Amino acid sequence: MWVSNWVEGGIRSFIGSATGGGGGWIWSSVDGKAGWWHEGLVIYGVTAMAGLALAATLVISTRRGSLRSPWSRRIGKHPLTRHQWNNFFTFDGKLRDGGIKFLKKVRTAGVEPSIRPEVWPFLLGVYDLRSSRAERNVIQAQKRKIYEKLRRRCWQLVNHGDENSNGQESPFSGTLDHIAPKESSTPDHVIVEDDENSIADDTESSFSESSIDEEPDSIRISSASTRLGEVDPELTKIASSTGEIPKPPQRDENFTTWQRIMRLDAIRANDEWRNYNPSQAEVSRDNAVKFATCVGLKDYEHLEPCRIYHAARLVAILEAYALHDPEIGYCQGMSDLLSPILAVIEDDHEAFWCFVGFMQKARHNFRLDEVGIRRQLSIVSKIIKSKDSDLYRHLEKLQAEDCFFVYRMVVVVFRRELTFEQTLCLWEVMWADQSAIRARIGKSVWGRIRLRAPPTDDLLLYAIAAAVLQRRKMIIEKYSSMEDILRECNSMAGQLDIWKLLDDAHYLVVNLHDKIE
């Protein structure tokens, strides 16, 4: 604080000498800190010297917080580009400096849409930040095989108990030969172990740091090779026992229930993604119907081909995830989280593992006991209480201090309140924070200085609190019930400035994270 007082004193002296001692002093404040300011700062501010502007900036920056938000100067900055992305890698395909500069860039400005399919697997822990190109090739092949086995298991469960299906081919198997590539996309030198133990370990612990790698400038594998179970030409040759995918009690009954819900959700999914990835909207009706048939999708005749296709992809990956994480299975809202990933990543096995990475944290939103949701609502409440006691007292009067009115924002990670592109921006910045924490980046003094603020696992919650705080005046003066606040939160859709929201959220992180986390 003595630094800011010293700078303010210098400004007063400077203005006094520059204006010949004329003019008066006015009482004002910056961020709630009162003090005397010379009226010349206002009258002659336009013609003031650059040094004065810099000094004033230092005062305001110091007053706002000791660490600046990486988003406070977002205007004029550009997202991570293809050229920058390629330059982050060494000759053997490793990220330089363990990915620190890469994560800093993403936290600051996001990612250019054209390279998101390559960048997101790193952010979501599919590929380790320290991995080489060769290591990622091996991991990619292993994860592809695990996904294929999950899809075969899904097919087995779909047809379980159907006496007419035993020994018959998949309704889609006859079309595989001319769609699937003739040669394996796995490099010749890659050897993939296929023992049951390794499959079980990878399926249950797919997010371990030892198994997270990716190819920086990899050529996309043909989407036809992994789409909706097409990868396996022998889809009908399902073993009677699949030891690599453990089957807990009542799995079949649960799976049937999950299937029914996810198929309804998939049919009802909107098509916001179409403008983001028009190429996915060009699928023919024949192919879309084939994909839908493969996953047993029904009642889709009223949909356009691209929406049928998207719905079928949703079902295929959500079914696989339900087997991968049977404790969570499927709950409404999960399709909202998967849909943007499908729009960005066209290969189903890669999209699946990115979704697994996303759900590593988001899965707690879907626990039946709601422990994860209650914890997050409690954090939002603490942030508001610490930042704005007047607003918090008003919420207490309305018996809304539990912040239940932001329940939807927490569950579907702001998906309903943001536009499609805004959602992608928020998520990848949020993932960059989480990736930095996984890699233990940002906890040292160097990290705090260079990244300008400590990364947090709960950036989403600070963003939600910031969105509420932006509306504090309206909430205090006009709303007299939690239902009023809930309607206000639901009306935020399309009204938020994502980078301003992130700036405010990070300001809260800087000032409150030691108290909250």
N, C-alpha and C positions, 0 to 999 in steps of 0.2 A: 504493500500500500504506500510506503514511503516513496517508492519510485514514481508512482502516479502523482503524488502530491508535489514532488520535485519538478516533474514535467509541467504540471499545471502552473506552478510558480514561474517557471521559465516562460510559459506562454503569456502569462499576465505581464511579465516584464517586457517581453518582446512587443506585445500589442501597445503597451504604454509608450515605449520609445518610438514605435513605428508611426503612431498617430499623434505624436507630439503632446501626449498627455491629455488630449481632448477626449470627450465622451465620458460616459459613466459606467459603473459596474452594475450588473444584473445578477439576481439570485436565481440559480438554476440547478439542475441535477442531471446526472448521467447514471442510468440503471439504478436509480434510488439513492445515489450518493450526492448529497447537496454540496454546493460550493459557489464562490463568486466567479463570475465570468464577465469579461469586458464586452460591452455592446459592439465594439469594433469587430469582434469575431463574427458577428452577424452582418454588420453593415459593409465591412470591407472583405468579407470572407472570399468573395469571388476573385479578388485581385491579390489575395495573400500569397506569399512565397510558398514554393513547394515544400520547403523545410517546415513551415508551420503546419501544413496539411499532414505531413508525416508525423509530427509530434502529436497532433490531435488524434491521429489514428492509433498511435502507441497508447495514449491515455485510454481511449475507448476499448482497445483490445485488452489492455491490462485489467480494466474494470470488468469486462465480460467474463474473463476467466484466464488462468495462467496458461492454458493450452488452447490453441485455436482449433476450430472445427475444420476438418479437411474439406468440407463442402462450402465454407463461407465465401470462397472465391470461385465457385463453380462456373459463373458466367465467364465465357471466354475460354474455358477449358474444353478439351475434346476427349471423348471416351477412348479407351484402349483400341488402337488400330491394328490392322494386319501387320504392318511394318514393325511396329513396336513389339507386338506379340512374338514375331519370328526372332527379333533381336534379343529377346529375353532368354533364348536358349543357347547352350553351348553346342559344339560340333556333335557330341554324342546324345543330344536331345535332353539335357538336364537344364532346369531353370537356374539361371545365375543367382547367386547369393541366397539360395534356398527359397526363392520366390518372394523375397521381401519387397523388392521394387514392384513386382507384378501385383501383389496384393495392395500395396499403397496406391498404385494407379487405379485399380478397380474401386477401392474405397473412395477415391477422390472424384472419379468421373464416370465410372461404369464401363461398359463394354460395347464395342461396335457390334451391331446385330449380325454382320456376316461371319464373325468369328466366335459367336456364342456357342455353337455346337462343339468347338474345340476347347473353349475356356471353361465352360460350366462343369465338366467332369473333374477339373482340378478344384474348383471352388466347392464342389459337393463331396469331395473326399473319395471319388471313384479312383483317382490316380494321385499318388503321393507327390508332393511338391519336390521331393528330392530324387525322384525316379529318373531313369534313363529311358531312351526310346526303346531299347531292347527289352527292358523290364516291363514296359507298358504293353508291348506286343504280346508278351506271355500272359500278363494279367488280362488283357482284352480277350484272348482266346479262352482262358479259364472261365471268365465271367460269362462269355457267350454260351459255353457248354452248360453252365449252371442254369442260365435262363431257359435254354432249350429243355432241360430236364424238368424244370418247373412247369413249362407249357405242356409237356407230355403228361405230367401228373394231372394238370387241369383237365386235359382231354379224358383221362381215365376217370376222373371224378364226374365229369359231365355225363359219361356213358355208363357209370356204375349202376348196376341193377337193371339196365335195359337189355333184355335178352336178345333183342334184335340187333344190338350193336356189336355183340361178341363176334370177333373174327371178321368183321366188316371193315371196309376202309373208311377213313374220314371223308365226309362229303367234299372236302376240299383237296384231298390227296391226289386226285386224278389230274389236277391242274398244276401240281408242283413242278413237274419235270421241265415244263417250258417257261416257268417263271423264275425258279431258283437258278443261281449261277451254276455252271457245270463244274467249276473248280472251287475248291475251298479257298476262302479269303485269308485263312491262317497261313502265315509265312512258313516256308518249308522247314526252316531250321527250328521252329518252335515245337517243343514236345509238351503235350498237355497230359498230365496224369489223370486217370479216370477211375481211381479207386474210390470206394464209397466213403472212406473216412475223410479224404481231402474234400470231397463234395459237401459232406455234412459240415465240415469246419467252415468252408467258404460260405455256405448258405446261412449259417447261424452267426458268423462273425465277419460278414462281408465288409464291414466298415473299419476293420483294424488298419492301422497305419502301414502294416507290412504288405497290405494288398491294395494300395491305392496308387495307381500310376496311369499315365496317358501319353499319347503321341501328339506333339505340338502341331505338326503339319501333316497329320495323317490324312490319307485319302479316304473319303467316306466309303464305307462298305455298302454295297448295293442294298438299298432298303428292302428290296424283295427277298433278300436272303434271310432276314430276321423278322419279317412282318407277320405277326399273328400265327406263329407256329410253323411257318413255311420252311424254316431252316432245316427241318428234319424230313427228308423224303420218305422215311419209314415211320411216319407219325402213327400208323396203326399198329406197329409192332411194340406195344407197350408191355413191359414186364409185369407179371402178376404181383411182384413185390419190388418196391423202389426204396431200398434202404437208405439212399442218399437224402431222401426228404422225409424226416421223421413225421409220423402221423399220430398226433395226440388223440385222446378219446373224443368222440363225437365230431371229428373233423368233417365227415361227410355231411352231417346235418347242418353244421355251421356254414360250411362252404355253400350249400344250396341256398341258405338264407342270404348270405353275402352276394351270391350271384344275382339273385332276384333284385336286390336293391341296387347293385352297381349297374345292372342293365337298364333299369328305369332311369337312373341318374345319367347314364351315358346318352340315352335317347333324348333326354331333356337338356343336354349341354348346349350352351350357346355357341355361336360361330364368330366370336370376337377375333379369334386367331387368323381368320381368313385374310384380312388386310395385312397382317404381319408376314404371313408366308403364303402368298398366292399360289405357289407351285403345288402345294398340298390340296388346293381347291380344284385342281385339274384332273383328278382321278376320274376314270370312266365309271359308269354305273355298274358295268359287268364286274370290274375288279372290286368295287366297293361291296357289291352283294356277295362276292366270293369271300371276302374278308369277314363280312357279317355272318355268313353261314358257318365259317370256321369256328367262330366263338359262340355260336348258338344265339345270336342276336335276333330278336323278333320285333314286329310292329314298327318297322322303320320305313314302310313304303311311302309315307308322306314326306320323308326327308330328302334333301338334295344328296347326290352321290358323295360330295365331300364331307357332309355331316354324318352320313352312314359310315364312311371310312374312318373318320375321327372317333366316332362312337365305338367302332369295333376295336380300334387301337386302345381306347380307354379300358374296355372290358378285358382285353388280352393281358395288359400289364397289371391292372388291378387284381385280376384273378391270380396271377403269379405272385403278386405281393401278399395277397391273403394267405397263400401257402408259406411264403418266406417268413412272414411275421404273424403266426396264427393267434398270438395273444391279442393283437389289435384286429386282425382280419380286415374287414371293410366297414367303414362308417360313412354316412352321408357327409359330404364336404371334402373327402379325399379326392374325388374327381376334379374338384375346383383347383386343387394343388397340382394335379398331374397334367391337366390340359395345357397350361403354358409350356411345360417341359416338352410335350409332344409337338407343339408348334415349332419349337426351336430344334429339337433333335429328332431326326427322321428314322434312325435305326432303333428298332424296338428294344434290343438288348441293352443298348447304351442308355436309352431313355429310362428303362427299368432301373438300372443301377444308379442313375442320377436321382430318380424318385426315392430309391432306398436311402441315398445320402440325405436328401431333403427330410425324409421321414425320421431319420435318426433323432432329430429334435422334435419335429412336428408330431410324431406319433403320440406324444404325451397329451396332445389336444384331443385325442380320440379314445382315451381310457374311459372305461365304463364308470369308474369311481370318481372321475373328474378331478383327481388330485392335481394333475398337471395344469388344468384350466384354473383351478382355484389359486394355485401358486402364482400364476401369471397375473391374474386379476389383482391379487394382493400386492404384487410389485407395482402395477400401474397405480393402485391406490396410494402406495407409499411415495411414489414419485410426485404425484399431485399434492399430497399432504406436505412434503418437504419443500416443494417449490411455491405453492400458493395456498396459504392457510385459510384465506378468506373463501376461496372456492371450495376447499375441503369442508369447511364448516357448513357451507350451504348444502353440500352433498349429504352431510350428516343430518341436516334438518329434513331432507327429503328421503332419508334412509337409503341413500344410494352410494354411500361411501365404499361399498364393496365393488363398485365400478362394474356391475353386471351389465350395464348398458353398452360396454365395449366387447361383450362376449363374442359376437360374430367376428369382429376384427381379429381377435386372438385366434379363434378356431381356424379360419381360412386365411390367416396371415395377410390381412388387408386386401384380399382379392376382390371383394365386392365394392370397396370404397375407391379403388383406383382404376384407371383405364388399363388396357392390356399392356401397353408399353411402360406405363408407370409401374405396374406390378413387376415387370422384368427388372426395371432399374432398382427398385427397392430390394427385391430378393437378392440380386447379385451383389449389392453392397452389403447386405446382411450376411450373405454367405461368405464374403471376403473377411468379415470380422470373425466369423466362426472358424474359418480356415486358418486365420492367423492364430487363434487360440489353440487349435489342434496342433499347429506347428510350433507353439510356444514363442510366437513372435509378438512383440509389443509389450511384454512384461518387464523388459529391462529398461534402464534409463535411456539407452540409445533408442529403443523402440518408441518410448513415450515422446521423445523429442522429434524423431523423424516422422512418425506417424501422427504426431500432434495431439493425439488422444489415445487412451488405451482402448483396444478393441473389446467388445462386449458380446456375450452370448445372447443378450436380451435387447439388442438394438430395436427390434420390433416393438417391444413394450415401451421403450422411450419414445418411439415414433407415435404410438397410440396416445400416450400421455400428452405429447406435444400437440396432437390434433385436438384433444379436449381443451388444453390450455389456450389454444388459439381462439377458442370460443367461450372463454371464461366470462366475459362481460355479458354476453347474451344469456348464458346459463344462469348467472347470478341474478340478473335483472328481470328476466322474462319467464323462466321455467320454474314451475311449482310442483313438479312430480318427476319421478324417474321415467315415466312414459314420455314426457316431453323431451327429456334428454335423449332417450332412446330414438325418438323420431328424428331429432337433430343429427345424431350419429348416422342413422340410416340415410339421411339426406346428403351426406358428405360425398356420395358417389359422384365422381367427375368434377368435384369442386376443389380438390386439393392440389397444391403446387408441390410436387414430390421433392424437389431439391430444397425448397424452403422448409418443408417438413423435416427432411433429413438434417438440415442445418440446425433447426430448433431441437431435434432429438439429440444431436451430438452435443449441443450446448448443455443439455440436461445430463448427458453421460459425463462430461467433463466436470461438472459441478457436484453431481450427486452420486456417482458410482461407488465411492468409498462408503457412503451411508447406506446405499440400497443393496449392493451385492456382497 
